[in-house]
Amino acid sequence: SKLSSSSEASDGDKRQLCRKTCMKIIITGAAGQIGSSLAWRLKDKHDLVLVDNLRNGHYNKIEDLECPFYNVSVASPDFFDIFSGDYDTIIHLAGVTTLPDCECNPVDTLSSNVLGTSNVLDFSRRKGIPHVIFASTAAVYEQNKEDVLTEDLDINPRLYYSLSKKMCEELIASYRKNYGCNVTTLRFFNIFGPDGDKERLNPPLINYVHRELMKGLPPVLCGDGEQVRDFICIDDVLAMIELCLDKKPNDTFNVCTGVTTSVNQITKWVSEELGLEHLGIKYRKSNQLWDTYPDLFEGQYPFDKNIVVEETEKYTKGSYEKAKRILGWEPNTNIESEVKRIARLIK
């Protein structure tokens, strides 16, 4: 009898705990690298509704999740008319993200990134959704020359992608002040993971290097390969998002490691892990990084190749001190072990 009562109490406790912790969450950009990985991580903990217009995302990443999915743009005027019921959080990851893609497609960029974010914010306001998590980017620091990038710096980007994300951050500031909305803004640095789109015109570095090596080809890097970035593993990004789901901070945070690693070093680690160091590395000029988008350099006013050089050779290092102090979040800063682990997971 006591055992039965104990069991029933335990089941009741579990149900009560589920009511406290299970949330109904909309994920936009759900078929991208971050969105799909996040959906798989959260699927057994929360009720998910997935959204992606598949411009850059891939449905096969999420088709086995058995979650409601809507193939629609967040910029659509009647986008949120398809949703009914109450939601606890919107994790807004949708957007056009590749720098040269954004420069080539400014209307798409402003529509998806800015108008789409405006739709999400206004929907959350009207529906009384208590929390939004917004995916911003370290690219907003594009013009900053500080050795370490912190959230309190003034930002003044000029490229379409970073500029669109700054516009979104300004919209968020408006909704915080004018309506009392609670929005967590996450400025992602250089994310690497096994599901980065290696077939897009400018693939993520690790996925590109893996693709070329598996073809028996030496990876081709722009510049001398000694340019450094602040790389962060997708697993740490997902942990940060999940922590923000719990703590719901109304603030802006860098999501980085504070560790700088050269493009050469990343390439060599992937080569070592695959046992293909003998293929070596080839190099081309820094100003050729965006040559896969030839339309940029045509017409009477072509894109300035000096800006391509700046983007190729820029130094990027962030600080996660604020996230550590306020949220208790810390990333794995052993970049070598993470890069090699991810290289083993890429298909």
MARDO-247549 format. One line per 4 residues: number of its first residue (from 1); for each residue y, z, x of N, C-alpha, C. Coordinates in steps of 0.001 Angstrom, whole numbers, plus 500000, padded with zeros to 6 digits. Last residue first. Layout:
<atoms>
NUM> Y/Z/X/Y/Z/X/Y/Z/X | ...
</atoms>
This chain:
<atoms>
347> 514464/457963/528644/513378/457004/528324/513845/455578/528574 | 515111/460870/530501/515624/459581/529993/514460/458617/529784 | 514028/463060/531762/513905/462970/530304/514354/461644/529728 | 514629/462995/534424/513200/462958/534046/513014/462719/532550
343> 517369/463305/534315/516827/462015/534782/515353/461873/534420 | 517549/465988/533628/517898/464978/532629/517325/463604/533036 | 516803/467110/536093/516017/467387/534875/516295/466332/533812 | 518841/466171/537732/517467/465747/537993/516572/466013/536789
339> 521049/467473/536567/521006/466012/536649/519574/465532/536851 | 520317/470172/536928/520483/469630/535587/520415/468104/535589 | 520268/470457/539702/519038/470702/538948/519127/470109/537548 | 523000/469786/540282/521876/469028/540840/520611/469212/540009
335> 524551/471736/539011/524594/470358/538531/523403/469552/539054 | 524637/474648/538077/523759/474012/539060/523581/472551/538651 | 526031/475819/536050/526824/475121/537067/525967/474559/538204 | 525758/476089/532716/524925/476033/533913/525671/475202/534955
331> 528604/477823/531213/527676/476700/531398/526778/476913/532612 | 529288/480505/529002/529253/480047/530387/528258/478905/530514 | 531112/482349/526612/530320/481151/526930/530426/480824/528407 | 532625/484328/525436/531463/484737/526224/530567/483571/526612
327> 534958/483776/524104/533694/483544/523401/532467/484048/524143 | 537062/484560/525806/537166/484762/524355/535816/484695/523657 | 536191/484090/528466/536906/485311/528103/536861/485582/526600 | 534999/481545/528350/534230/482698/528828/534866/483997/528357
323> 537112/479982/527498/535905/480070/526669/535043/481267/527078 | 538836/480376/529712/539245/480786/528368/538039/480946/527445 | 537443/479265/531880/537743/480698/531864/538100/481187/530463 | 536762/476738/532505/536194/477264/531264/536474/478758/531111
319> 538727/474133/533797/538449/475565/533829/537869/475976/532480 | 537954/470962/535439/538445/471829/534382/538171/473293/534650 | 538809/468196/537278/538168/469502/537344/538787/470397/536284 | 538931/464991/538542/538893/465780/537313/538139/467084/537537
315> 540671/462327/539956/540007/463605/540228/540065/464439/538953 | 540327/458733/539704/540958/460017/539391/540040/461202/539694 | 539438/456164/540102/539500/457033/541271/540040/458432/540974 | 539496/454920/537590/538276/454900/538397/538291/455986/539463
311> 542135/455239/536762/541056/455828/535973/539770/455934/536778 | 543450/453750/538761/543744/455178/538570/542626/455872/537811 | 542369/451205/538258/542129/451868/539549/542365/453381/539418 | 543455/450751/535759/541996/450809/535901/541630/451521/537200
307> 546092/450597/536491/545680/451729/535654/544170/451870/535683 | 546122/448224/537850/546406/449444/538616/546012/450688/537819 | 545820/446305/535924/544630/446693/536685/544872/447923/537550 | 547182/446331/532816/547522/446568/534219/546298/447080/534981
303> 546323/443739/530546/546258/445147/530914/546468/445294/532424 | 548683/441021/530087/547354/441585/530359/547440/443073/530721 | 550508/439317/528256/550684/440690/528736/549319/441336/528966 | 549546/436834/527601/550819/436915/528315/551054/438300/528908
299> 545932/436719/528144/547166/436649/527383/548403/436854/528245 | 543549/439142/529452/543984/437802/529086/545309/437870/528336 | 542352/441523/529845/543089/440969/530981/543522/439528/530733 | 540888/442253/527656/541980/443126/528087/542895/442450/529095
295> 538783/440496/527472/539949/440270/526605/541153/441116/527019 | 536705/441496/529095/537637/440486/529649/538878/440255/528789 | 535123/444016/529637/536021/443787/528496/537087/442771/528913 | 533919/444294/532007/533032/443952/530894/533814/443758/529594
291> 535821/445273/533712/535687/443819/533633/534714/443363/532551 | 536471/447878/534290/536534/447457/532888/536369/445954/532718 | 536215/448055/537105/535430/448933/536227/535382/448440/534787 | 537636/446745/539024/536674/445949/538258/535895/446772/537231
287> 539186/448234/540700/539857/447602/539566/538929/446761/538699 | 537531/449033/542780/537867/449992/541729/538442/449321/540497 | 535058/446599/543752/536415/447125/543751/536667/448049/542553 | 531692/447785/544287/532661/446738/544019/534037/447386/543892
283> 528541/448502/545865/529909/448867/545465/530718/447615/545168 | 525171/449754/545559/526138/448707/545871/527499/449120/545322 | 522636/451774/546966/523783/451678/546052/524649/450512/546504 | 518980/451906/547175/520350/452032/547646/521398/451958/546546
279> 516273/451764/546992/517042/450691/546356/518514/450736/546732 | 515214/454055/548067/515209/452852/548911/515998/451695/548297 | 515107/455963/546107/516270/455976/547007/516374/454690/547817 | 513326/456466/544070/513786/455088/544267/515008/455015/545177
275> 512352/458749/542814/511678/458237/544005/512081/456811/544352 | 513748/459921/540823/512873/458810/540434/512093/458236/541614 | 515193/461764/542285/514272/462249/541259/513287/461169/540835 | 516762/460073/543886/515776/460974/544482/514735/461409/543459
271> 518394/458880/541931/517507/458059/542769/516405/458894/543389 | 519803/461119/541016/518943/460382/540089/517941/459538/540876 | 521145/461788/543402/520219/462742/542777/519272/462048/541812 | 522736/459492/543807/521688/459828/544777/520686/460811/544193
267> 524494/459675/541615/523611/458514/541764/522453/458818/542708 | 525846/462060/542220/525070/461941/540985/524049/460817/541114 | 527086/461245/544623/526100/462323/544625/525220/462283/543382 | 528855/459208/543791/527790/458940/544763/526684/459983/544683
263> 530568/460668/542196/529736/459650/541565/528592/459257/542492 | 530684/464173/543059/531052/462772/543235/530082/461857/542496 | 531710/466975/541204/530597/466254/541822/530970/464789/541926 | 533062/470187/540691/533297/468762/540900/532134/468141/541665
259> 533016/472610/538169/532378/472133/539401/532647/470634/539524 | 533719/473453/535714/534570/473894/536820/533994/473511/538168 | 532340/472604/533497/531645/473521/534411/532563/474092/535484 | 533477/472505/530030/533313/471944/531368/532523/472931/532219
255> 535452/472367/527566/533995/472478/527674/533620/471742/528959 | 538389/474141/526687/537718/473193/527563/536220/473447/527517 | 539500/474847/523355/538750/475240/524548/538305/474023/525350 | 541646/476245/520921/541278/475066/521701/540627/475499/523005
251> 541083/477900/517708/541672/477766/519037/541151/476502/519708 | 539773/479922/515947/540846/479002/515554/541669/478692/516800 | 536252/480353/516105/537579/480560/516697/538577/479499/516254 | 533596/481043/514977/534668/480360/514231/536068/480579/514822
247> 531175/482147/515770/532404/482922/515971/533631/482331/515263 | 529189/480243/514981/529035/481674/514708/530378/482404/514739 | 530127/477814/515848/529670/477948/514459/529605/479418/514052 | 530442/478407/518535/531643/478278/517702/531306/478303/516212
243> 527783/478322/519324/528525/479577/519448/529780/479552/518578 | 527293/475619/518925/526573/476605/518111/527261/477968/518171 | 528947/474520/520889/529182/474218/519471/528512/475256/518585 | 527709/475585/523186/529102/475905/522874/529401/475649/521402
239> 525214/474365/523068/525293/475831/523001/526709/476278/522648 | 525976/471717/523431/525384/472127/522160/525437/473642/521988 | 526879/471861/526087/527794/471439/525024/527276/471908/523667 | 524553/472505/527397/525644/473480/527404/526680/473149/526339
235> 523126/470132/526961/522594/471402/526456/523670/472478/526405 | 524547/468144/528325/524573/468163/526867/524085/469497/526305 | 526255/469298/531235/525026/468888/530571/525155/469046/529050 | 529137/467961/532775/528527/469056/532040/527333/468537/531241
231> 531235/467248/535582/530124/466866/534722/529526/468105/534047 | 534132/466386/536628/533561/467649/536161/532490/467288/535136 | 534135/464076/539382/534327/464427/537990/533755/465824/537755 | 535446/462140/542116/534688/463261/541564/535078/463512/540112
227> 534875/459357/544265/535660/459978/543195/534807/461048/542510 | 533204/458038/545962/533563/459409/546333/534484/460072/545312 | 532751/455403/545433/531794/456371/544896/532124/457813/545213 | 534611/453557/546109/533695/453971/547178/532688/455008/546714
223> 534685/451296/543264/535310/452131/544288/534292/452496/545348 | 531903/451357/541063/533257/450872/541343/533969/451840/542285 | 528477/450710/541811/529555/451648/541512/530899/451030/541852 | 525438/449634/540767/526699/449135/541310/527812/450068/540855
219> 522094/450498/541683/523271/450701/540828/524526/450197/541533 | 519680/448050/542566/520580/449101/543036/521739/449275/542058 | 516774/447576/540475/518067/447118/540983/518877/448285/541529 | 514530/448059/539010/514357/447709/540416/515626/447217/541070
215> 514935/449047/536560/514808/447586/536634/514537/447117/538066 | 515369/451646/537169/514089/451320/536532/513861/449815/536433 | 517985/451423/538157/516894/451773/539062/515538/451404/538469 | 519402/450859/535795/519354/449892/536891/518188/450164/537828
211> 518959/453211/534244/518609/451871/533746/518447/450878/534877 | 520034/455239/535873/518613/455255/535527/518159/453869/535083 | 522737/454479/535810/522012/454510/537079/520508/454464/536828 | 523274/454812/533034/523412/453509/533682/522601/453454/534976
207> 522884/457537/532747/522028/456625/532000/522091/455213/532571 | 524901/458534/534399/523500/458852/534683/522568/457870/533985 | 527361/457404/533214/526916/457174/534590/525419/457380/534790 | 527335/455703/530061/527488/456937/530834/526806/456787/532192
203> 528269/452147/530146/527378/453264/529818/527776/454535/530560 | 530076/449886/528879/530349/450852/529951/529526/452110/529692 | 528606/448557/526860/529230/447805/527952/529606/448687/529138 | 525418/450180/526147/526794/449813/525826/527459/449191/527058
199> 522925/451026/526923/523079/449603/526646/524519/449211/526316 | 522703/453738/527136/522687/452978/528388/522872/451480/528173 | 524035/456319/525640/523776/454919/525305/523858/454048/526558 | 522283/459353/526263/523486/458538/526432/523151/457066/526267
195> 520090/461029/526106/520285/460053/525036/521605/459298/525130 | 520037/462932/528146/519027/461868/528142/519293/460754/527139 | 523422/463464/529396/522220/463858/528677/521257/462697/528597 | 526671/464618/530224/525500/463813/530546/524280/464377/529820
191> 530180/464489/529783/528887/464951/529281/527779/464023/529764 | 532966/465420/531208/531999/464323/531362/530591/464795/531004 | 534440/467508/528677/534586/466797/529939/533447/465765/530036 | 535869/468078/525493/534672/467810/526281/535034/467066/527564
187> 537560/470390/523973/537875/469287/524886/536695/469080/525831 | 537453/471351/520708/536694/471390/521957/537009/470159/522795 | 538952/473367/518342/539082/472110/519086/538381/472256/520430 | 538389/474713/515237/538048/474860/516650/538124/473497/517307
183> 540427/475711/512610/539848/474570/513326/539599/474947/514784 | 541332/476716/509564/540680/477260/510753/539924/476135/511458 | 544518/476430/507911/543156/475962/508176/542645/476504/509507 | 547033/477009/506933/546179/478124/507340/544745/477720/507595
179> 548805/475012/506382/547824/475336/505352/546919/476518/505708 | 550594/474802/508521/551060/474538/507160/550112/475033/506081 | 549132/475502/510869/550398/476162/510531/550749/476018/509050 | 546805/473899/510778/546719/475343/511041/547966/476060/510525
175> 547880/471395/510374/547057/471993/509316/546848/473491/509531 | 549232/471063/512850/549954/471026/511584/549161/471710/510475 | 547135/471114/514648/548178/472143/514744/548974/472217/513451 | 545845/468768/513781/545177/470065/513644/546196/471203/513703
171> 547711/466857/514578/547387/467017/513159/546750/468377/512899 | 547455/467240/517328/548730/467565/516682/548554/467704/515165 | 544870/466324/517709/545167/467723/518016/546488/468148/517372 | 545288/463634/517044/544397/464474/516227/544674/465956/516466
167> 546925/462862/519161/547432/462797/517787/546595/463684/516862 | 545031/463151/521213/546207/464028/521186/546831/464038/519788 | 543352/461083/520499/542841/462461/520432/543986/463477/520470 | 544982/458902/520983/544502/459144/519616/543987/460569/519465
163> 545294/459135/523748/546457/459290/522886/546036/459583/521441 | 542722/458571/524613/543271/459906/524844/544486/460172/523974 | 542565/455846/523648/541586/456881/523322/542183/458274/523445 | 544868/454460/524680/544626/454594/523247/543665/455729/522910
159> 546767/456126/527283/545720/455206/526842/545342/455486/525386 | 548519/458235/527734/549085/456952/527344/548031/455936/526908 | 549183/461848/527370/548358/460678/527694/548998/459385/527203 | 550337/464508/528083/551119/463331/527704/550339/462061/528039
155> 550406/468062/527741/549648/466821/527904/550473/465649/527389 | 550885/471170/529336/551459/470113/528515/550692/468817/528786 | 548240/473610/529486/549069/472581/530103/549678/471649/529057 | 546430/475385/528472/547845/475661/528216/548785/474616/528818
151> 543853/474789/529283/544240/474441/527921/545730/474619/527643 | 543749/473320/532588/543620/474437/531662/544260/474083/530317 | 542436/471905/535438/542990/471618/534118/542693/472760/533159 | 543364/472110/538762/542466/472652/537739/543140/472502/536381
147> 545342/470631/540034/544001/470694/540625/542968/471189/539629 | 547437/468485/538021/547033/469811/538504/545605/469778/539049 | 548358/466210/536879/548005/466126/538299/547561/467479/538865 | 547951/464481/533801/548132/465740/534520/547621/465631/535951
143> 547381/462272/532324/548560/462203/533193/548773/463472/534012 | 544982/463078/530937/545059/461835/531701/546211/461778/532713 | 544137/465057/529315/544790/465466/530561/545057/464262/531480 | 542653/463851/527379/544049/464172/527018/544831/464646/528244
139> 540110/463714/528366/540985/462566/528624/542423/462840/528209 | 538613/465745/527445/539390/466026/528653/540310/464871/529001 | 538760/465740/523835/538313/465203/525114/539199/465674/526265 | 537419/466920/520725/538485/466294/521493/537919/465924/522862
135> 535835/467426/517871/535527/466946/519219/536734/466243/519814 | 536233/470306/515883/536710/468964/516216/536405/468618/517666 | 535026/472081/513226/534915/471953/514682/535240/470505/515026 | 536321/474031/510609/536101/472685/511146/535987/472790/512659
131> 535837/476267/507901/535828/476040/509346/535562/474568/509652 | 535768/476655/505115/536409/477670/505964/536511/477335/507447 | 536866/474473/502685/535835/474653/503717/536421/475540/504811 | 538367/473854/500432/538300/475240/500882/537186/475490/501874
127> 538805/471312/499638/537532/471903/499234/537410/473364/499642 | 541281/470795/500815/541144/470725/499355/539870/471409/498861 | 540703/471179/503571/541759/471944/502896/541528/471977/501392 | 538718/469324/504046/538417/470739/504260/539448/471628/503577
123> 540180/466984/503482/539020/467336/502676/538695/468819/502808 | 542019/467070/505555/542498/467207/504181/541363/467543/503226 | 540345/466796/507787/541191/467982/507637/541632/468171/506193 | 539172/464275/507285/538338/465475/507432/539167/466735/507187
119> 541442/462588/507255/540575/462716/506081/539752/463995/506123 | 542315/462927/509907/543185/463327/508805/542378/463515/507522 | 540168/461735/511195/540399/463170/511370/541311/463710/510283 | 540579/459080/510344/539336/459781/510041/539490/461286/510153
115> 543062/458523/511483/542940/458568/510028/541673/459312/509612 | 542167/458827/514247/543303/459564/513677/543197/459675/512154 | 539670/457409/514645/539983/458669/515311/541062/459470/514592 | 539619/455128/512930/538490/456045/513023/538907/457408/513562
111> 542285/454066/513265/541677/454290/511960/540579/455349/512044 | 542686/453880/516006/543593/454702/515212/543006/455027/513842 | 540464/452168/516606/540653/453470/517253/541533/454391/516417 | 540860/449871/515107/539648/450668/514915/539844/452083/515444
107> 543266/449112/516366/543252/449421/514936/542030/450268/514591 | 542551/448650/519080/543478/449726/518725/543455/450098/517243 | 540397/447575/520871/540320/447703/519419/541238/448825/518929 | 540784/447694/523589/540529/446383/522982/540623/446423/521462
103> 541065/450426/523981/542184/449536/524326/542024/448164/523676 | 538522/451298/523181/539706/451717/522429/540906/450823/522720 | 537015/450142/525213/536749/449770/523819/537962/450118/522958 | 537936/451524/527471/538287/450103/527307/538020/449593/525893
99> 536964/454266/526700/538358/453924/527003/538671/452442/526836 | 534916/455041/523976/534993/454420/525291/536408/453923/525557 | 535156/456009/521266/535334/456892/522419/535500/456203/523769 | 535834/456381/517912/535668/455383/518969/536037/456075/520270
95> 534094/458956/516019/535265/458335/516630/534868/457232/517591 | 532808/462136/514940/532950/460688/514787/534201/460172/515491 | 532543/464833/514887/532289/464181/516169/532556/462683/516125 | 533093/467654/513332/533659/466303/513313/533574/465671/514706
91> 531448/469612/511343/531478/469355/512783/531850/467891/512944 | 532484/471691/508827/532384/470279/509208/532450/470224/510730 | 530959/474374/507026/531579/473845/508247/531473/472329/508274 | 530088/474983/504472/530588/476059/505324/531368/475538/506523
87> 530553/473611/501209/530127/473484/502595/530774/474590/503411 | 529488/473070/497828/530276/473797/498821/529678/473621/500216 | 529391/469995/495891/528962/471328/496300/529859/471911/497358 | 529329/466619/497140/529490/467591/496061/528969/468938/496550
83> 530568/463617/498504/530047/464960/498715/530313/465846/497498 | 531807/461260/498042/530346/461249/497974/529759/462642/498110 | 534451/461556/498516/534036/461573/497118/532521/461621/496982 | 535072/461219/501140/534551/462522/500755/534229/462639/499264
79> 535932/458438/501200/534815/458961/501993/534227/460233/501406 | 537802/456804/500124/537016/457616/499192/535820/458275/499882 | 538924/455558/502405/539771/456344/501484/538987/457261/500551 | 537287/455897/505557/537273/455309/504218/538080/456168/503255
75> 537001/457137/507945/538342/456642/507622/538417/456016/506231 | 534390/457655/508316/535217/458802/507943/536629/458367/507570 | 532209/455199/506942/533258/455553/507899/534057/456755/507406 | 528676/455569/506404/530026/455367/505903/531028/455798/506972
71> 525755/456289/505555/526276/455263/506459/527659/454867/505952 | 524536/459479/505305/525456/458531/504688/525990/457588/505755 | 521623/461412/504747/522413/460599/505672/523269/459610/504895 | 519890/464485/504537/520697/463475/503856/521592/462741/504852
67> 517099/464656/506819/518359/465215/506314/519092/464125/505534 | 514869/463938/508309/514717/464259/506884/515922/465038/506349 | 514726/463048/510928/515217/464403/510681/515024/464866/509238 | 514154/460494/511675/513022/461385/511424/513446/462806/511075
63> 516597/459271/512240/515883/458863/511032/514707/459780/510712 | 518131/459696/514498/518154/460737/513472/517256/460433/512273 | 517907/457563/516188/517986/458897/516794/517849/460009/515755 | 518083/455283/514692/516740/455717/515100/516751/457103/515744
59> 520808/454751/514415/520117/455468/513353/518746/455986/513785 | 523239/455200/516726/521951/454539/516530/521115/455364/515548 | 526829/454532/516990/525645/455366/516890/524390/454557/516592 | 528872/452750/516792/528370/453041/518133/527091/453877/518112
55> 528771/452262/514063/529513/451350/514944/529032/451503/516368 | 527626/453916/512189/526744/453176/513105/527478/452103/513902 | 528947/455698/510686/529058/454301/510254/528288/453352/511159 | 527508/458747/509636/527825/457859/510761/527946/456444/510225
51> 526517/462013/508796/527408/460891/508488/527629/460071/509757 | 524357/464387/507260/524703/463572/508417/525486/462335/507997 | 524088/467688/506468/524386/466395/505879/524969/465544/507006 | 521830/470439/506715/522695/469445/507335/522873/468219/506452
47> 521379/473801/506646/521281/472611/505801/522305/471585/506284 | 519953/475372/509604/521010/475133/508630/520691/473908/507776 | 517702/475577/511209/518530/476767/511017/519521/476606/509869 | 516456/473248/511745/515625/474318/511181/516421/475589/510879
43> 518531/471657/512848/517855/471247/511616/517020/472344/510972 | 519903/471979/515219/520276/472830/514085/519393/472645/512853 | 518899/470128/517048/518954/471543/517431/519145/472449/516209 | 519260/467722/515738/517893/468172/516046/517870/469652/516406
39> 522077/467713/515728/521329/467742/514472/519896/468202/514700 | 522676/467514/518472/523054/468715/517727/522249/468831/516432 | 521748/464953/519018/521159/466095/519727/521452/467398/518993 | 523460/463502/517330/522012/463474/517109/521332/464651/517799
35> 526036/464145/518421/525689/464400/517035/524200/464451/516789 | 525964/463290/521113/526164/464699/520786/525660/464995/519381 | 525327/460485/520757/524605/461357/521693/524737/462830/521311 | 525379/459598/517209/525769/459482/518612/525000/460467/519479
31> 524930/460045/514586/523970/459188/515270/524359/458909/516721 | 527004/461538/513523/525705/462192/513702/524694/461346/514454 | 529666/461441/512908/529243/460906/514202/527850/461382/514555 | 529754/464648/511287/530189/463254/511383/529885/462745/512791
27> 527919/466892/509560/528119/466411/510928/528537/464954/510857 | 528325/469600/507419/528483/468152/507542/528698/467832/509023 | 526270/472303/506477/527130/471709/507492/527140/470192/507369 | 525664/475357/505235/525637/473959/504840/526700/473247/505660
23> 523820/477904/507000/525053/477288/506532/524794/475860/506078 | 522225/480983/507331/522076/479562/507033/523374/479009/506455 | 522962/483720/507487/523118/482861/508662/523006/481375/508356 | 522611/485067/505090/523783/485373/505906/524040/484319/506970
19> 520258/484116/504109/521449/483929/503289/522716/484160/504106 | 518580/484995/506140/518796/483559/505966/520052/483297/505146 | 518650/487741/505684/519189/487223/506944/519497/485732/506813 | 517343/487820/503245/518726/488265/503322/519398/487722/504576
15> 514834/486893/503999/515610/486118/503036/517082/486491/503081 | 514139/488947/505751/514251/487584/506259/515088/486720/505325 | 514036/491110/504037/515020/491117/505123/515247/489701/505654 | 511890/490276/502493/513210/490420/501884/514303/490416/502918
11> 509871/490416/504366/510199/489119/503785/511586/489149/503147 | 509935/493187/504796/510209/492277/505896/510605/490897/505374 | 509234/494148/502335/510566/494464/502850/510946/493504/503967 | 506624/493177/502224/507602/492705/501260/509026/492960/501732
7> 505525/494652/504332/505544/493193/504398/506584/492618/503453 | 505786/497227/503383/506457/496856/504625/506600/495341/504731 | 504152/497102/501164/505582/497367/500992/506360/496938/502208 | 501679/496652/502446/502215/495674/501511/503716/495849/501324
3> 501432/498993/503902/501494/497726/504618/502094/496644/503723 | 501253/500856/501876/502405/500911/502775/502573/499586/503517 | 498804/500000/500828/500000/500000/500000/501253/500000/500868
</atoms>
